[in-house]
């Protein structure tokens, strides 16, 4: 049995972290039965990071490593038709999303225009959370942003990076339902994890404004949701 451990839900999305939502969508696209457990304590997680899965006693962390493991162990065919060039594009899109992650995180934990709304939504959705813990996480994230580098940028420059990432993904997607055509592959789960976590949030950041201005990104979000049996956002 597969158990997915990831961060709590928010704004109707099953994980408020894009990497956990990515694995959630991948499992559903592949029709793999699993149990989903929301946690905040990362001490049992590989490298102290979420998400991770327990697959019949084997623990795997890192969303891409999780997907590779599941594909091998369960002989999944979701990516079997990809060409070498498409696999290269898949890799580059995932790395672009890794860059986008920092901008998304910054918009929630660092930008004082949006932090109060994010904090209040977490506290209202999850009454067991304490504001002191969120403030501690905010301070921790501020250090991460500084040492990663994005915390040294002015907000406009931060969002310009994220908007550039989203524009690349939108341009690659074009008018296709999914990145490589009519059928979703694992990279569509990755794109969904990020774009849904921007578009589905009730926080009107520059990132959300940009996604809303790109109909193909919105269509992709809802296409993945339809493929995994969920209502459109």
ROKE-410037 format. One record per residue (C-alpha): x, y, z; residue in three letters. Coordinates in steps of 0.001 Angstrom, whole numbers, padded with zeros to 6 digits, always signed. Layout:
BEGIN
X  Y  Z  Ala
...
This chain:
BEGIN
+000000  +000000  +000000  Unk
+001218  +003493  -000834  Unk
+000939  +006305  +001698  Unk
+001617  +009880  +000637  Unk
+002749  +012245  +003386  Unk
+002444  +015902  +002489  Unk
+001584  +019339  +003816  Unk
-002015  +020313  +004706  Unk
-004662  +021335  +002220  Unk
-005686  +024938  +001610  Unk
-008240  +026752  -000574  Unk
-009690  +023432  -001685  Unk
-006391  +022029  -002950  Unk
-005157  +018781  -001436  Unk
-001723  +020205  -000643  Unk
-000679  +023834  -000347  Unk
+002818  +022837  -001476  Unk
+003304  +022310  -005227  Unk
+005516  +019246  -004862  Unk
+003004  +017361  -002748  Unk
+000165  +018296  -005088  Unk
+002318  +017119  -007995  Unk
+002698  +013639  -006459  Unk
-001004  +013585  -005537  Unk
-001973  +014306  -009161  Unk
+000541  +011769  -010507  Unk
-000867  +008993  -008321  Unk
-004378  +009775  -009522  Unk
-003358  +010000  -013182  Unk
-001805  +006535  -012887  Unk
-004819  +005169  -010986  Unk
-002598  +003968  -008151  Unk
-004523  +003477  -004887  Unk
-002979  +005350  -001982  Unk
-003648  +006844  +001419  Unk
-003010  +010566  +001860  Unk
-001820  +011848  +005227  Unk
-001324  +015548  +005899  Unk
+001473  +016384  +008322  Unk
+003683  +019284  +009356  Unk
+006339  +017411  +011319  Unk
+009111  +016575  +008851  Unk
+011418  +014723  +011261  Unk
+010513  +011305  +009819  Unk
+010845  +012514  +006222  Unk
+013916  +011761  +004102  Unk
+016240  +014785  +004329  Unk
+013567  +016412  +006517  Unk
+011444  +017413  +003521  Unk
+007896  +016826  +002334  Unk
+006397  +015150  +000411  Unk
+007474  +011567  +000823  Unk
+005827  +008216  +000281  Unk
+005880  +004923  +002100  Unk
+005519  +002193  -000523  Unk
+005058  -001066  +001363  Unk
+007723  -000133  +003875  Unk
+010108  +001615  +001498  Unk
+010368  +005355  +002151  Unk
+011149  +007705  -000728  Unk
+011488  +011489  -000617  Unk
+011787  +014178  -003321  Unk
+008880  +014420  -005747  Unk
+010861  +013484  -008869  Unk
+012518  +010554  -007082  Unk
+009081  +009439  -005882  Unk
+007735  +009494  -009429  Unk
+010736  +007568  -010790  Unk
+010375  +004980  -008043  Unk
+006659  +004514  -008664  Unk
+007172  +004227  -012407  Unk
+009781  +001492  -011954  Unk
+008234  -000469  -009109  Unk
+004684  -000432  -010439  Unk
+005626  -000625  -014126  Unk
+003731  +002517  -014994  Unk
+003441  +003415  -018666  Unk
+002457  +007089  -018382  Unk
+005722  +008303  -019999  Unk
+006462  +005343  -022277  Unk
+005568  +007133  -025519  Unk
+007832  +010156  -024935  Unk
+010599  +010769  -027437  Unk
+014126  +011639  -026351  Unk
+013465  +015294  -027206  Unk
+010281  +015279  -025137  Unk
+012148  +013771  -022200  Unk
+014665  +016607  -022445  Unk
+011803  +019126  -022461  Unk
+010247  +017329  -019480  Unk
+013517  +017727  -017563  Unk
+013884  +021409  -018412  Unk
+010270  +022182  -017461  Unk
+010754  +020533  -014061  Unk
+013833  +022665  -013444  Unk
+011917  +025779  -014482  Unk
+009253  +024855  -011949  Unk
+011951  +024452  -009302  Unk
+012865  +028103  -009925  Unk
+009201  +029113  -009791  Unk
+008894  +027436  -006386  Unk
+010986  +030126  -004717  Unk
+008818  +032916  -006113  Unk
+005619  +031160  -005030  Unk
+006998  +030615  -001549  Unk
+008207  +034218  -001329  Unk
+004732  +035491  -002233  Unk
+003231  +033681  +000741  Unk
+005798  +033886  +003505  Unk
+007863  +036998  +002712  Unk
+005769  +039578  +000855  Unk
+003965  +041539  +003562  Unk
+001167  +042420  +001138  Unk
+000076  +038768  +000943  Unk
+001446  +037156  +004093  Unk
-001504  +038152  +006356  Unk
-004039  +036563  +003987  Unk
-001992  +033384  +003739  Unk
-001483  +033208  +007509  Unk
-005150  +033788  +008264  Unk
-006269  +031198  +005708  Unk
-004001  +028580  +007279  Unk
-005221  +029382  +010786  Unk
-008887  +029323  +009752  Unk
-008573  +026081  +007771  Unk
-006431  +024312  +010353  Unk
-007373  +025453  +013894  Unk
-004709  +023152  +015371  Unk
-001993  +025401  +013928  Unk
-000529  +028081  +016171  Unk
+000326  +031565  +014977  Unk
+003626  +031379  +016839  Unk
+004593  +028331  +014765  Unk
+003701  +030152  +011556  Unk
+005754  +033153  +012622  Unk
+008693  +030838  +013288  Unk
+008252  +029279  +009833  Unk
+008108  +032769  +008332  Unk
+011422  +033699  +009948  Unk
+012980  +030412  +008840  Unk
+011835  +030970  +005267  Unk
+013224  +034515  +005274  Unk
+016669  +033019  +005959  Unk
+016187  +030475  +003177  Unk
+015299  +033208  +000697  Unk
+018326  +035253  +001679  Unk
+020799  +032396  +001278  Unk
+019134  +031137  -001908  Unk
+019417  +034676  -003250  Unk
+015852  +035622  -004055  Unk
+015469  +037309  -000667  Unk
+017973  +039951  -001798  Unk
+015793  +041055  -004731  Unk
+013192  +043780  -004748  Unk
+009654  +042316  -004959  Unk
+009153  +043433  -008562  Unk
+012293  +041575  -009611  Unk
+011195  +038478  -007699  Unk
+007854  +038349  -009482  Unk
+009480  +039042  -012846  Unk
+011379  +035762  -012435  Unk
+008226  +033825  -011661  Unk
+006255  +035418  -014469  Unk
+009066  +034547  -016897  Unk
+008908  +030908  -015732  Unk
+005136  +030777  -016169  Unk
+005397  +032374  -019604  Unk
+007826  +029698  -020777  Unk
+005497  +026935  -019605  Unk
+002508  +028614  -021255  Unk
+004411  +029053  -024525  Unk
+005504  +025414  -024555  Unk
+001964  +024284  -023832  Unk
+000459  +026323  -026649  Unk
-003021  +025169  -027588  Unk
-002477  +021534  -026665  Unk
-004543  +020107  -023801  Unk
-001371  +018746  -022192  Unk
+002297  +019450  -022730  Unk
+002874  +016661  -025238  Unk
-000569  +016369  -026763  Unk
-003962  +014931  -025931  Unk
-002864  +012618  -023096  Unk
-001271  +013760  -019817  Unk
+002173  +012545  -018818  Unk
+004021  +012902  -015529  Unk
+005241  +016410  -016351  Unk
+001605  +017534  -016520  Unk
+001235  +016483  -012893  Unk
+004265  +018678  -012121  Unk
+002856  +021673  -013989  Unk
-000493  +021171  -012287  Unk
+001071  +021087  -008830  Unk
+002481  +024559  -009359  Unk
-000097  +026329  -011514  Unk
-003073  +025055  -009498  Unk
-001333  +026255  -006343  Unk
-001249  +029725  -007875  Unk
-004566  +029882  -009704  Unk
-006585  +028090  -007011  Unk
-005434  +030391  -004237  Unk
-007662  +033180  -003002  Unk
-004643  +035501  -002931  Unk
-004309  +037906  -005838  Unk
-000537  +037927  -006277  Unk
+001211  +038980  -009513  Unk
+001671  +035270  -010211  Unk
-002068  +034618  -010019  Unk
-002784  +037641  -012187  Unk
-000430  +036281  -014818  Unk
-001894  +032765  -014751  Unk
-005391  +034208  -015045  Unk
-004258  +036133  -018137  Unk
-003100  +032930  -019870  Unk
-006192  +030865  -020799  Unk
-004106  +027850  -021775  Unk
-002630  +027601  -018265  Unk
-006102  +027732  -016734  Unk
-007307  +025174  -019262  Unk
-004399  +022898  -018367  Unk
-005223  +023085  -014647  Unk
-008812  +022105  -015287  Unk
-007790  +019467  -017823  Unk
-005686  +017704  -015205  Unk
-008477  +018084  -012659  Unk
-010910  +016469  -015096  Unk
-008441  +013630  -015738  Unk
-008242  +012894  -011999  Unk
-011987  +013210  -011463  Unk
-012201  +016646  -009869  Unk
-014358  +019679  -010566  Unk
-012797  +022686  -012315  Unk
-011402  +025565  -010288  Unk
